[in-house]
Structure formats: C-alpha cells, structure tokens
Amino acid sequence: MSANLAPVLSPELQKIAEARHHDPFSVLGRHKNNGITEVRAFLPYAVEVTLAEGERSLQRIEGSDFFTWRGDATDLPERYRLIWRDKELREHISHDPYSYPAQISDFDLHLFGEGKHLHAYRILGAHAHEVDGTAGVLFAVWAPNAERVSVVADFNRWDGRCHPMRVRGGSGVWELFIPDISQGAMYKFEVRNRDTGEIHLKTDPYGQQFEIRPQTASIVAASDYAWNDQAWLEQRKQHDWQHQPMSIYEVHLGSWQHGPEGELLNYRELAHRLVAYVKELGFSHIELLPITEHPYDPSWGYQTTGYYAPSSRYGSPDDFRYFIDYCHQNGIGVFLDWVPAHFPKDAFGLARFDGEAVYEHADPRLGEHIDWSTLIFNYGRHEVRNFLLSSALYWIEEMHIDGLRVDAVASMLYLDYSREEGEWLPNQYGGRENLEAIDFLRQLNTAVHEQHPGVLMMAEESTSWPMVSRPVHVGGLGFDMKWNMGWMNDTLSYIENEAVHRKYHHNMLTFSMLYAFTENFLLPFSHDEVVHGKGNMLNKMPGDEWQKHANLRLLYTYMFTHPGKKLMFMGCEIGQGVEWNSAQTLDWYVLDYPLHQGLKQSVSDLNRLYHNTPALYHDEFEWQGFDWIDCNDADQSVLSYMRKNGDDFVIVIVNFTPVSRHGYRIGVPRAGVYEEIFNSDAAIYGGSNQGNGGKQLIAEEIQWMNQSHSLELTLPPLAGIVLRPA
C-alpha cells in the first residue's frame, strides 16, 4: 500500500476510527468465527500491542490504529489484558474494556425510562465497580440523541476515540466499564450528535465530585466515611416536628466566615465554627444556600451544574458528610436549598446535552427563564423527572440531609410565570398551570415521605396556590411547609414606615391572621431580603440608630411570637453593617458595639423563649394556638394576642411607636399574678429598660377586651413584651 493512501477499512472499522460507532462492542474485543478467535483493539497511541496471557502479539492493520490477533484461544481467559507501548516506549497494561458484558440490568433501564427509578444515581454516573474480580469504574450517561458517546479522561489523553461507550437499546443510556482505574480520575463525556455530527464535551450530570471552579471536569468519587449519627436519624423518624419548635439559621457558606488569609473554609472547619455559633444563638437547624456544584460564585449556588455533588470550593464529598454528621451529633438539623426549577446554559453542563434539548424544552416559550437567563426542566420527560427525583433522594440518603427547601416553586407551577402574553404556551386545557411540574412535585414529595419519614420538604412559593403544604392524597402538593412570603412582605412594608404613619397601615400586621392556618407556614427573613439594593435589615428600620435597633428587636419579637416556624438569614442577628455581599465575609466587627451585641443577645433569648415555651410552638399550625386580645388599637399601633397550648398561655404585646405607654390596660383570661418573661427594651439588649420586670402584675376583675380580667402595665417604646401567669 502506498504511504500516501489511507487504509481501506471495512465500514464498521471506519466508524470506530472516526469515533461515530454506536456499538463498539460489535467491533472491538474478542469475537469467534468458524472456530477461530479474533481479538481486535483500537489504540491510537500504541506502537506495539501484546496479549499479556500467552504473550501473543497483535498485528497492526497497516496505516491504521487497529491491532488484531487471530488463532486458537482455548487458553485465553474471557477477561484478558493488553500490554502496549506508546511512542515514548512507556509500557501500559490493562484489561480490555471491550471484553466485558453490559452491566446495567434491563430492569433498571425500564424503571429509569418510566421515571420511577428512585435511585438512578446508583446506576448512572461513575461508580467504583468490580466484574469477575477486576476492579474499575462503570460509567453511564443518558444521551438519547447521540450517535456516539465516549469517556474522555486524564487516563486516555481526553481523546474520544479511545473509550467509546455502548448504547443500551432504545433507552438512550450509554455505558462502559473501564477496568483498572480508580477513585480520583478526572473525566467528561464526549457526545457526538447523530444528526449534525457536532461534538459536545460535557461533565457528568450524575457526577458526585467536580474540579474546583473554573475547571469543570467530573471526578470519580468514592466514600469511606463512617457515619456516627444513627441516634439522630432514628429520633428523626419519630419526631413530631409539627408540634415542636423549629428555628432555622440560613447560611451562605462562602461568606459567613473566611480563613485568616481570606480563603474559603473547609466543610470540616465550618462544621465546628457554625455548630458552636448556632448553639450559642439557640437555633435548632441550619439551612444551607445551595452547595450543589455551580460554576459562578455570584449565583450563590442557584445556577446548579452538579445536582449530585457538594461544591468542591469547600472540600470533598466526605468533608461535607463530616459537616452533616457533626451537626447531627450536636443536635442540629441541616436543610439544603435545592433548585429543580431551572439550570444554567453553560456549554459543559446540561444545556443541549447531546446537541439537542434533552433536559430542557426545545421551545423557549416553555424552556427558558428570560429573567434569569436559565433553562427550564422538561418535567414531562420521564428521564428528566427521574434525574431530579433521584437527586433529592441522593442528598437525603447519601448525605443525611434532614430536608429540602425547594427553590422557586411558583416559577414551576405557572406556565406564564414572569411572561407577557404571547411569550408562553398554555397547557392542554388552555390553562396557565404547568400540569407536568405539578405531577413531578407530587411524585417528589410522595417518594421522599414514603422512603424517609421525618424528612421535611419546604416550598418557596409566593402565590395563592392552594394546599401547597397539604398531602397529595387530598389534592395538595405534598410539601410539609410553605414559606410565608405574604407575611414577610407585609411586615417589612409596615415596619419601614415612620412610626407616626404606622397607624394608617395597621391592617398589614393583622392581615396574616386571616390565612395563617391555611398552610403550614414558615416565617422567613431570608437572604432575598438583604440583597439587590434592598439594604440590610437594620437599615430598613426608620429612625436614629437607637430606634433602628429597637425596631429590629421589636420585629424579631413579633416574628418569634407569631404562629409559624422561624427562619433568619446570617447577619440579621447581629445587625449586619451593609447589604449582604456574597464575595465578602459578614461584618463581624459590628459586635464591637453594644447595640449590636444587644441585638444578638435578644435573638438568642428569643430563641430560648420560643424553644422553652410550648404555648409559642405546640399549636403554631392550628387555630387553637392563637387568640387576639386586641387587634384594633391602630391609633397607638399596638397589637396584643395570646399564644396557647391547652390551658397554658402567654400574652404578647407589641408597641410599634417610640412612645412609652404607662397605665396601659390589657385584657387577660383569668385572675392571678402575671410576670414579664421577655422585654425587647431591656437594658441588656441596649433598650431604655422600661417595662414591668420585677413587678407583680395582679389581674383585676375588670372586664376588658372581651376578657374576664385585666392588667395595668407599662408598654416600653418600640418594643414587645411577653407575659405569663406566675
């Protein structure tokens, strides 16, 4: 053959050489024909190849990178090894990947295709695997529009010709067991579209570890972590969370605290620092802004590219396991902010994964969030639902997460979310409801609750959609709790008014009680309230510095005594000096000042008051846990109410003006002595120390505010007080 002529290869060999064969196992590996065995390998970087068993040399097909051996193979094992030398005369030895049968069962593929595989993460992705005594890694990925998919990695020079995968029938799943590689290998999938021939280099959608950004390779992960939180997990199953206190400290790990050189902290160091701080403040849970892998720091994790991987910014997956384990051993639960509503357009990620819209809708009227410049999952596709469903269960099962806060649920429920007319497509009945997303959310919540009793699902949902936190079997979405965005918006809008104007907006405080028990509500002062020009919590408050602090202590007193579980974003408890900036650590220096120290102490004391007072938490989802005493004192901007647990009760009075009210009469339900157990105006918090501390408040038999008895007391300025029978 002339040196200038390309080799004449069969069409099947030519497809392998051009990296466009969908079934390399039909060409490569060991084949028997008419009693003769042929071993065929395609090794682009080899100069000579030998079978390790019997030292049989493979012959190069002239002008190509194919090597073959033919002969009697009665002594050749099924799982043979190839020894080959490269141009630098370095020797390589490994088992031939193309001598191994398919590994994923047909039943697994069937469940995945139906969207019912609860543990798809166990079959897809990259997993340490052993076949016939040989250790290696099993790679699998879903790419239904691919002509060819290859594993490219540091062990094959990132060359898509070296390790093409096999497709499993019409499932769209490609798999390949590569022996003799182990944990820590970096890899991606090279995907060739069957219609255009375009090549796409993608990270593993099911990858459980990634390089530190800006690098994007997936890493073969394996865990040897030994958990020590069995006692926590057992009590979680039986925990009557609806009738127990729950206050959540929301944290962005990248900006809570930094190391001495301004570096990000590791999960393990964060565990020790955070747990000590959260226990000091009295919170029962931590909620993490998304730590799922993401390329862009200012997205705070809400533009996820790794739905199965804790971000490598803060350490390894086992470092994250340590974080959760340490929290649990110290009695602190951990929730994860999880983002199934949308994903970014990064070329290495899910977007147009195999050259076509796979995880997203092809039509931008269904498949794109214009506001966020992200893509919307196609919830009608079984495999996409399975991807998300399996992700949720992965964090619960493999990382021991206690619950998921599901982000942007409203954007999932409505096809016209943030869209003008003509920019969206109605459902099959002509409506605006996203029926496929609704079905997915119900399937998700049902699966989580059936598989893991005690794990909580929380919806960030800002509309009037009914029964978000009601069971699926009665027509609800199946969440355990819903963020009360209405209460948050109304309350902040009210308190941002100067005190003299508040009497004209009194109904903004009382309105929440018209719907407070229609859902299981959580009251959030979250990260969303202290970014994008909204300012920090302290600077939302009107007045001079003293009044700002007094208003904020009053606001927190109102939150901790209002029905509903509690959530506070980091920095809100210390009076963060400026608007939250995710690129900087919190303004811890403010704790050098007495008013900020007092604010932090008031949050700690409110937490303990809440956690130690069953009247404040036992029935916070039911009407019997609340009674107005007086909701009509708009002229003085005062609210008074009872929180109850059976016959046990406390009385809360909040004064939203800077005027001290002496001789204020309040109705109480029975005779006896009452004591003041909390006063946000106390001197220890930086207040003016007015109130009723140390006084005996004796109920008089004077009917007042529809109560049989009444007390005369002092209402401190811009403050809330809590009373109980002595």
CORPE-V839007 format. One record per residue. N is the residue number from 1. RES is the residue in three letters. SS is DSSP state (a for helix, b for strand, c for the rest). PSI is psi as a letter, one per 30 degrees, with the letter a starting at -180 (none if undefined). OMEGA is omega as a letter, one per 20 degrees, with the letter a starting at -180 (* if undefined). Layout:
n;res;ss;psi;omega
N;RES;SS;PSI;OMEGA
N;RES;SS;PSI;OMEGA
This chain:
n;res;ss;psi;omega
1;MET;c;k;r
2;SER;c;k;a
3;ALA;c;f;a
4;ASN;c;f;a
5;LEU;c;k;r
6;ALA;c;l;r
7;PRO;c;k;r
8;VAL;c;j;a
9;LEU;c;l;r
10;SER;c;l;r
11;PRO;a;e;a
12;GLU;a;e;r
13;LEU;a;e;r
14;GLN;a;e;r
15;LYS;a;e;r
16;ILE;a;e;a
17;ALA;a;e;a
18;GLU;c;g;r
19;ALA;c;h;r
20;ARG;c;g;a
21;HIS;c;k;a
22;HIS;c;f;a
23;ASP;b;i;a
24;PRO;a;f;a
25;PHE;a;f;r
26;SER;a;f;a
27;VAL;c;e;a
28;LEU;c;l;r
29;GLY;b;a;a
30;ARG;b;k;a
31;HIS;b;k;a
32;LYS;b;k;a
33;ASN;b;k;r
34;ASN;c;h;r
35;GLY;c;f;a
36;ILE;b;k;r
37;THR;b;k;r
38;GLU;b;k;r
39;VAL;b;k;a
40;ARG;b;k;a
41;ALA;b;k;r
42;PHE;b;j;a
43;LEU;c;j;a
44;PRO;c;f;a
45;TYR;c;g;a
46;ALA;b;k;r
47;VAL;b;f;r
48;GLU;b;k;a
49;VAL;b;k;a
50;THR;b;k;r
51;LEU;b;k;a
52;ALA;c;e;a
53;GLU;c;j;r
54;GLY;c;f;r
55;GLU;c;h;r
56;ARG;b;k;a
57;SER;b;k;r
58;LEU;b;k;a
59;GLN;b;k;r
60;ARG;b;k;r
61;ILE;c;j;a
62;GLU;c;k;r
63;GLY;c;g;a
64;SER;c;a;r
65;ASP;c;g;r
66;PHE;b;k;r
67;PHE;b;k;a
68;THR;b;l;r
69;TRP;b;k;r
70;ARG;b;k;r
71;GLY;b;a;r
72;ASP;c;k;a
73;ALA;c;h;a
74;THR;c;f;a
75;ASP;c;g;a
76;LEU;c;j;a
77;PRO;c;l;r
78;GLU;c;e;a
79;ARG;c;i;a
80;TYR;c;l;r
81;ARG;b;k;r
82;LEU;b;k;r
83;ILE;b;k;r
84;TRP;b;k;r
85;ARG;b;k;r
86;ASP;b;a;a
87;LYS;c;f;r
88;GLU;c;g;r
89;LEU;c;g;r
90;ARG;c;k;a
91;GLU;b;k;r
92;HIS;b;k;r
93;ILE;b;k;r
94;SER;b;l;r
95;HIS;b;k;a
96;ASP;c;j;r
97;PRO;a;f;a
98;TYR;a;g;r
99;SER;a;g;a
100;TYR;c;k;r
101;PRO;c;l;r
102;ALA;c;k;a
103;GLN;c;e;a
104;ILE;c;k;a
105;SER;c;l;r
106;ASP;a;e;a
107;PHE;a;e;r
108;ASP;a;e;a
109;LEU;a;e;r
110;HIS;a;e;r
111;LEU;a;e;r
112;PHE;a;e;r
113;GLY;a;f;r
114;GLU;c;f;a
115;GLY;c;g;a
116;LYS;c;g;r
117;HIS;c;j;a
118;LEU;c;f;a
119;HIS;c;h;r
120;ALA;a;f;a
121;TYR;a;f;r
122;ARG;a;f;a
123;ILE;c;f;r
124;LEU;c;l;a
125;GLY;b;b;r
126;ALA;b;k;a
127;HIS;b;k;r
128;ALA;b;k;a
129;HIS;b;l;r
130;GLU;b;k;r
131;VAL;b;k;r
132;ASP;c;h;r
133;GLY;c;f;r
134;THR;b;k;r
135;ALA;b;k;r
136;GLY;b;a;a
137;VAL;b;k;r
138;LEU;b;j;r
139;PHE;b;k;r
140;ALA;b;k;a
141;VAL;b;l;r
142;TRP;b;j;r
143;ALA;c;i;a
144;PRO;c;f;a
145;ASN;c;g;a
146;ALA;b;k;r
147;GLU;b;e;r
148;ARG;b;k;r
149;VAL;b;k;r
150;SER;b;l;r
151;VAL;b;k;r
152;VAL;b;k;a
153;ALA;b;l;r
154;ASP;a;f;a
155;PHE;a;f;r
156;ASN;a;g;r
157;ARG;c;g;r
158;TRP;c;h;a
159;ASP;c;j;a
160;GLY;c;f;r
161;ARG;c;f;a
162;CYS;c;e;a
163;HIS;c;i;r
164;PRO;b;k;a
165;MET;c;l;r
166;ARG;b;k;r
167;VAL;b;k;a
168;ARG;c;i;r
169;GLY;c;b;a
170;GLY;c;g;a
171;SER;c;f;a
172;GLY;c;g;r
173;VAL;b;k;r
174;TRP;b;k;a
175;GLU;b;l;r
176;LEU;b;k;r
177;PHE;b;k;r
178;ILE;b;j;a
179;PRO;b;l;r
180;ASP;c;g;r
181;ILE;c;l;a
182;SER;c;a;r
183;GLN;c;k;r
184;GLY;c;f;r
185;ALA;c;k;r
186;MET;b;k;a
187;TYR;b;l;r
188;LYS;b;l;r
189;PHE;b;k;r
190;GLU;b;k;a
191;VAL;b;k;r
192;ARG;b;k;r
193;ASN;b;k;a
194;ARG;c;f;a
195;ASP;c;e;a
196;THR;c;f;a
197;GLY;c;g;r
198;GLU;c;k;r
199;ILE;b;k;r
200;HIS;b;k;r
201;LEU;b;j;a
202;LYS;b;k;r
203;THR;c;l;a
204;ASP;c;j;r
205;PRO;c;e;a
206;TYR;c;g;a
207;GLY;c;k;a
208;GLN;c;g;r
209;GLN;c;k;a
210;PHE;b;l;r
211;GLU;c;l;r
212;ILE;c;k;r
213;ARG;c;k;j
214;PRO;c;g;r
215;GLN;c;l;a
216;THR;c;g;a
217;ALA;c;k;r
218;SER;b;l;r
219;ILE;b;k;r
220;VAL;c;j;a
221;ALA;c;k;r
222;ALA;c;k;a
223;SER;c;k;r
224;ASP;c;g;a
225;TYR;c;k;r
226;ALA;c;j;a
227;TRP;c;l;r
228;ASN;c;g;a
229;ASP;c;g;a
230;GLN;a;e;a
231;ALA;a;e;r
232;TRP;a;e;a
233;LEU;a;e;r
234;GLU;a;e;a
235;GLN;a;f;r
236;ARG;a;e;a
237;LYS;a;e;a
238;GLN;a;f;a
239;HIS;c;k;r
240;ASP;c;i;a
241;TRP;a;f;a
242;GLN;a;f;a
243;HIS;a;g;r
244;GLN;c;l;a
245;PRO;c;k;r
246;MET;c;j;r
247;SER;b;k;a
248;ILE;b;k;r
249;TYR;b;j;a
250;GLU;b;k;a
251;VAL;b;k;r
252;HIS;c;j;a
253;LEU;a;e;a
254;GLY;a;f;a
255;SER;a;g;r
256;TRP;a;e;r
257;GLN;c;l;r
258;HIS;c;l;r
259;GLY;c;l;a
260;PRO;c;f;r
261;GLU;c;g;a
262;GLY;c;g;a
263;GLU;c;l;r
264;LEU;c;k;a
265;LEU;c;l;r
266;ASN;c;l;r
267;TYR;a;e;a
268;ARG;a;e;r
269;GLU;a;e;r
270;LEU;a;e;a
271;ALA;a;e;a
272;HIS;a;e;a
273;ARG;a;e;a
274;LEU;a;e;a
275;VAL;a;e;r
276;ALA;a;e;a
277;TYR;a;e;a
278;VAL;a;e;r
279;LYS;a;e;r
280;GLU;a;e;a
281;LEU;a;f;r
282;GLY;c;g;r
283;PHE;c;l;a
284;SER;c;f;a
285;HIS;b;l;r
286;ILE;b;k;r
287;GLU;b;k;a
288;LEU;b;k;r
289;LEU;c;l;a
290;PRO;c;k;r
291;ILE;c;g;r
292;THR;b;k;a
293;GLU;b;k;a
294;HIS;c;k;a
295;PRO;c;f;a
296;TYR;c;j;a
297;ASP;a;e;a
298;PRO;a;f;r
299;SER;a;f;r
300;TRP;c;g;a
301;GLY;c;f;a
302;TYR;c;f;r
303;GLN;c;i;a
304;THR;c;k;r
305;THR;c;f;r
306;GLY;b;j;a
307;TYR;b;f;r
308;TYR;b;g;a
309;ALA;b;k;r
310;PRO;b;k;a
311;SER;c;k;r
312;SER;a;f;r
313;ARG;a;e;a
314;TYR;a;g;r
315;GLY;c;a;a
316;SER;c;l;r
317;PRO;a;e;r
318;ASP;a;f;r
319;ASP;a;e;r
320;PHE;a;e;r
321;ARG;a;e;r
322;TYR;a;e;r
323;PHE;a;e;a
324;ILE;a;e;a
325;ASP;a;e;a
326;TYR;a;e;r
327;CYS;a;e;a
328;HIS;a;e;r
329;GLN;a;f;r
330;ASN;c;g;r
331;GLY;c;g;a
332;ILE;c;k;r
333;GLY;b;l;a
334;VAL;b;k;r
335;PHE;b;l;r
336;LEU;b;k;r
337;ASP;b;k;a
338;TRP;b;k;a
339;VAL;c;i;r
340;PRO;c;g;a
341;ALA;c;f;a
342;HIS;c;l;r
343;PHE;b;l;a
344;PRO;c;l;a
345;LYS;c;g;a
346;ASP;c;k;a
347;ALA;c;f;a
348;PHE;c;f;a
349;GLY;c;b;a
350;LEU;c;f;a
351;ALA;c;k;a
352;ARG;c;h;a
353;PHE;c;e;r
354;ASP;c;g;a
355;GLY;c;f;r
356;GLU;c;l;r
357;ALA;c;j;a
358;VAL;c;e;r
359;TYR;c;f;a
360;GLU;b;l;r
361;HIS;c;k;r
362;ALA;c;e;a
363;ASP;c;j;a
364;PRO;a;f;r
365;ARG;a;f;r
366;LEU;a;f;a
367;GLY;a;g;a
368;GLU;b;k;r
369;HIS;b;j;a
370;ILE;c;e;a
371;ASP;c;e;a
372;TRP;c;f;a
373;SER;c;h;r
374;THR;b;l;a
375;LEU;b;k;a
376;ILE;c;k;r
377;PHE;b;k;r
378;ASN;c;i;a
379;TYR;c;f;r
380;GLY;c;f;a
381;ARG;c;k;a
382;HIS;a;e;a
383;GLU;a;e;r
384;VAL;a;e;r
385;ARG;a;e;a
386;ASN;a;e;r
387;PHE;a;e;a
388;LEU;a;e;r
389;LEU;a;e;r
390;SER;a;e;r
391;SER;a;e;r
392;ALA;a;e;a
393;LEU;a;f;r
394;TYR;a;e;a
395;TRP;a;e;r
396;ILE;a;e;a
397;GLU;a;e;a
398;GLU;c;f;a
399;MET;c;f;r
400;HIS;c;g;r
401;ILE;c;k;a
402;ASP;c;f;r
403;GLY;b;l;a
404;LEU;b;k;r
405;ARG;b;j;a
406;VAL;b;j;a
407;ASP;c;k;r
408;ALA;c;h;a
409;VAL;a;e;r
410;ALA;a;e;a
411;SER;a;f;r
412;MET;a;e;a
413;LEU;a;f;a
414;TYR;b;k;r
415;LEU;c;f;a
416;ASP;c;g;a
417;TYR;c;k;r
418;SER;c;h;r
419;ARG;c;k;r
420;GLU;c;l;r
421;GLU;c;k;a
422;GLY;c;f;a
423;GLU;c;g;a
424;TRP;c;l;r
425;LEU;c;k;r
426;PRO;c;l;r
427;ASN;c;a;a
428;GLN;c;f;r
429;TYR;c;g;r
430;GLY;c;g;a
431;GLY;c;l;a
432;ARG;c;f;a
433;GLU;b;k;r
434;ASN;c;j;a
435;LEU;a;e;a
436;GLU;a;e;r
437;ALA;a;e;r
438;ILE;a;e;r
439;ASP;a;e;r
440;PHE;a;e;a
441;LEU;a;e;r
442;ARG;a;e;r
443;GLN;a;e;r
444;LEU;a;e;a
445;ASN;a;e;r
446;THR;a;e;a
447;ALA;a;e;a
448;VAL;a;e;a
449;HIS;a;e;r
450;GLU;a;e;a
451;GLN;a;e;a
452;HIS;c;i;r
453;PRO;c;k;r
454;GLY;c;f;r
455;VAL;c;k;a
456;LEU;b;k;r
457;MET;b;k;a
458;MET;b;k;a
459;ALA;b;k;r
460;GLU;c;j;a
461;GLU;c;k;a
462;SER;c;g;a
463;THR;c;a;a
464;SER;c;g;r
465;TRP;c;k;a
466;PRO;c;k;r
467;MET;c;h;r
468;VAL;c;e;a
469;SER;c;h;r
470;ARG;c;l;a
471;PRO;c;l;r
472;VAL;a;e;a
473;HIS;a;f;r
474;VAL;a;g;r
475;GLY;c;g;r
476;GLY;c;l;r
477;LEU;c;f;r
478;GLY;c;g;r
479;PHE;c;l;r
480;ASP;c;e;a
481;MET;b;l;r
482;LYS;b;k;r
483;TRP;b;k;a
484;ASN;c;i;a
485;MET;a;e;r
486;GLY;a;e;r
487;TRP;a;e;a
488;MET;a;e;a
489;ASN;a;e;a
490;ASP;a;e;a
491;THR;a;e;r
492;LEU;a;e;r
493;SER;a;e;a
494;TYR;a;e;a
495;ILE;a;f;r
496;GLU;c;f;r
497;ASN;c;k;r
498;GLU;c;k;a
499;ALA;a;e;a
500;VAL;a;f;a
501;HIS;a;f;a
502;ARG;a;f;a
503;LYS;a;f;r
504;TYR;a;f;a
505;HIS;a;g;a
506;HIS;c;e;a
507;ASN;a;f;r
508;MET;a;f;r
509;LEU;a;e;a
510;THR;a;f;a
511;PHE;a;e;a
512;SER;a;f;a
513;MET;a;f;r
514;LEU;a;f;a
515;TYR;c;g;a
516;ALA;c;f;a
517;PHE;c;g;r
518;THR;c;f;r
519;GLU;c;l;r
520;ASN;c;j;a
521;PHE;b;k;r
522;LEU;b;k;a
523;LEU;b;j;a
524;PRO;b;k;q
525;PHE;b;i;a
526;SER;c;a;r
527;HIS;a;e;a
528;ASP;a;f;a
529;GLU;a;f;a
530;VAL;a;h;r
531;VAL;c;l;r
532;HIS;c;h;r
533;GLY;c;g;a
534;LYS;c;f;r
535;GLY;c;l;r
536;ASN;c;l;a
537;MET;a;e;a
538;LEU;a;e;a
539;ASN;a;f;r
540;LYS;a;f;a
541;MET;c;k;r
542;PRO;c;l;r
543;GLY;c;a;r
544;ASP;c;a;a
545;GLU;a;e;a
546;TRP;a;e;a
547;GLN;a;e;r
548;LYS;a;e;a
549;HIS;a;e;r
550;ALA;a;e;r
551;ASN;a;e;a
552;LEU;a;e;r
553;ARG;a;e;r
554;LEU;a;e;r
555;LEU;a;e;a
556;TYR;a;e;r
557;THR;a;e;r
558;TYR;a;e;a
559;MET;a;e;a
560;PHE;a;f;r
561;THR;a;f;r
562;HIS;c;k;r
563;PRO;c;k;r
564;GLY;c;k;r
565;LYS;b;l;a
566;LYS;b;k;r
567;LEU;b;k;r
568;MET;b;k;r
569;PHE;b;k;r
570;MET;c;k;a
571;GLY;c;f;r
572;CYS;c;f;a
573;GLU;c;f;a
574;ILE;c;g;a
575;GLY;c;h;r
576;GLN;c;k;a
577;GLY;c;e;a
578;VAL;c;l;r
579;GLU;c;k;a
580;TRP;c;k;r
581;ASN;c;j;a
582;SER;c;f;a
583;ALA;c;f;a
584;GLN;c;l;r
585;THR;c;l;r
586;LEU;c;l;a
587;ASP;c;i;a
588;TRP;a;f;a
589;TYR;a;f;a
590;VAL;a;f;a
591;LEU;a;g;r
592;ASP;a;f;a
593;TYR;c;k;a
594;PRO;a;e;a
595;LEU;a;e;r
596;HIS;a;e;r
597;GLN;a;e;a
598;GLY;a;e;r
599;LEU;a;e;r
600;LYS;a;e;r
601;GLN;a;e;r
602;SER;a;e;r
603;VAL;a;e;r
604;SER;a;e;a
605;ASP;a;e;r
606;LEU;a;e;r
607;ASN;a;e;a
608;ARG;a;e;r
609;LEU;a;e;a
610;TYR;a;e;a
611;HIS;a;f;a
612;ASN;c;g;a
613;THR;c;j;a
614;PRO;a;e;r
615;ALA;a;f;a
616;LEU;a;f;a
617;TYR;a;f;a
618;HIS;c;e;a
619;ASP;c;h;a
620;GLU;c;f;r
621;PHE;c;g;a
622;GLU;c;k;a
623;TRP;a;e;a
624;GLN;a;f;r
625;GLY;a;g;a
626;PHE;b;k;r
627;ASP;b;k;r
628;TRP;b;k;r
629;ILE;b;e;r
630;ASP;b;j;r
631;CYS;b;g;a
632;ASN;b;g;a
633;ASP;b;i;a
634;ALA;c;e;a
635;ASP;c;e;r
636;GLN;c;g;r
637;SER;c;h;r
638;VAL;b;k;r
639;LEU;b;k;r
640;SER;b;k;a
641;TYR;b;l;r
642;MET;b;k;r
643;ARG;b;k;a
644;LYS;b;l;r
645;ASN;b;j;a
646;GLY;c;b;r
647;ASP;c;f;r
648;ASP;b;k;r
649;PHE;b;l;r
650;VAL;b;l;r
651;ILE;b;k;a
652;VAL;b;k;r
653;ILE;b;k;a
654;VAL;b;k;a
655;ASN;b;j;a
656;PHE;c;g;r
657;THR;c;l;r
658;PRO;c;g;a
659;VAL;c;k;r
660;SER;c;k;a
661;ARG;b;j;r
662;HIS;b;k;a
663;GLY;b;g;r
664;TYR;b;k;a
665;ARG;b;k;a
666;ILE;b;k;r
667;GLY;b;k;r
668;VAL;b;l;a
669;PRO;c;f;a
670;ARG;c;l;a
671;ALA;c;l;r
672;GLY;c;a;r
673;VAL;b;k;r
674;TYR;b;k;r
675;GLU;b;k;r
676;GLU;b;j;a
677;ILE;b;f;r
678;PHE;b;k;r
679;ASN;b;j;a
680;SER;c;f;r
681;ASP;c;g;a
682;ALA;c;l;a
683;ALA;a;e;a
684;ILE;a;f;r
685;TYR;a;f;a
686;GLY;c;g;a
687;GLY;c;a;a
688;SER;c;f;r
689;ASN;c;h;r
690;GLN;c;l;r
691;GLY;c;b;a
692;ASN;c;g;a
693;GLY;c;k;r
694;GLY;c;f;a
695;LYS;c;k;r
696;GLN;c;j;r
697;LEU;b;j;a
698;ILE;b;k;a
699;ALA;c;k;r
700;GLU;b;l;r
701;GLU;c;i;r
702;ILE;c;j;a
703;GLN;c;k;a
704;TRP;b;k;r
705;MET;c;h;r
706;ASN;c;g;r
707;GLN;b;l;a
708;SER;c;f;a
709;HIS;b;l;r
710;SER;b;l;r
711;LEU;b;l;r
712;GLU;b;k;a
713;LEU;b;a;r
714;THR;b;k;r
715;LEU;b;j;r
716;PRO;c;l;a
717;PRO;c;k;r
718;LEU;c;h;a
719;ALA;b;l;r
720;GLY;b;k;r
721;ILE;b;l;r
722;VAL;b;k;a
723;LEU;b;l;r
724;ARG;b;l;r
725;PRO;b;k;a
726;ALA;c;none;*
